[in-house]
Amino acid sequence: MKKKRVMALVLSCIMAGSLVACGGGGANQTASEPAAPAQTEEAEEPAEAPAAEESEAEAPAAEEGTAAQAADITLWTYPIGSWGDSAVVDGLIANFNAVYPDIHVTVEYLDYTNGDDQINTAIEGNQAPDIVLEGPERLVANWGARGLMVDLADLWTDEAKSSIYESVQNACEGNDGVFYEYPLCMTAHTMAINRDIFEKADALQYLDEENRTWTTEGFQKAVQAVYDSGQANVGAVYCSGQGGDQGTRALVNNLYGGTFTNAEHTQYTANSAENIKALELLKSMDGINFDASIAGGDEINMFCNGTFAMAFCWNVSQEKNNLENINFEVLPMAFPSDSGDPQLCGGIWGFGIFDNGDAAKIEAAKTFIDFMANDEKQAVESVKASNYWPVKDLGNIYEGDELMTEYAKFVEYMGDYYQVVGGWAEARTAWWNMLQQIGSGADVTTAVEEFVTTANAAAAAQ
């Protein structure tokens, strides 16, 4: 795979130092106040970030030849870091309007509880937003595959293709060869443990704290040690809904080296012997419970308040968001694997444009995306606002932050970005239904085969 080149480039611009300082200020008019932080984090999706510090970067100076466009466009943004914070987004748009004063951007802030319903309702009413900030699961595999999105080929210039990591390019391109997304940022999802509890239980001996990895055998021994120390709820396979499902998928796939889809991203393969073995192991472990009453966001809260000793729904944003709620040392970890070589789920976020039939608005939307993602100064501020890492080498944009430096090491463990298979929405629902069945006592093999049948039927129908 092209991953080695990608990770070398990512790490070269991260490891010199790290941190997020998000843009702020400005006075752009928004369509509504940002939605309250959702209690349930959606799988691939990052959590909403706390208000960011105001950026010291000045808005770019107005350039000649930028006044030719005039349009009113809408941007609907899921809470990608501080892109869910109106103060930060106002500042970013103020930078844009300093160069393009005649393109007026109205913003709608979505969350992962109702955001999809809001967009689907808008689509049905022929009032879809012009621009959406989200990931390939929606922009490419869902709305793009349904023929609702604009072809962004003119943004994907030769320069863009040579600078954006190839694995990211692949995720932004549909099976029909059309680019439905122009990417901005990326991250690697992890799990985390309560280091204080693990240390007290003498369980740290079973993991590689320096590299943040552990084997499946080490995971089993560590969980048993924590359980025997009196911590009844070590961790939970949460499954009340799809929120946080990137964590349960990564857990199952890593334990014995299983896969979720084939390499071509055309078929679901979760019924492998490796995955069945992994689910049977989790079902048998003391301290690991299949919990149909909680989803990823609930698990995060229960980890932060000490109810659980580990969390499977985690990344750098979770720690940033919950710093004031945690009174123990968080140790982010890669998922345990039989080989010791973890494959983490990644997140990619960028812009897509709904085809609303207005050529002027489409061109204005492309201008907005090009500025936010490609302008030499603005791209840095746009990525910083996400609390994640750039999809191309922007140099050392995160300097001096210990937390970002700590999490940067997980980027090298990123595996295949498979979340673009057809029928993705149906597969996600079928996944948590399967976990609920297993938790209720169903035969693991039977439940997994039912999941794969449902998911592949949805993929074939798309």
Beta strands, then each sheet from edge to edge (+ up, - down):
strand 1: 71-77
strand 2: 103-109
strand 3: 131-134
strand 4: 182-188
strand 5: 190-194
strand 6: 235-238
strand 7: 288-291
strand 8: 310-314
strand 9: 330-333
strand 10: 346-353
strand 11: 389-390
sheet 1: 2+ 1+ 3+ 10- 4+ 11-
sheet 2: 8+ 5- 9+
sheet 3: 6+ 7+
end
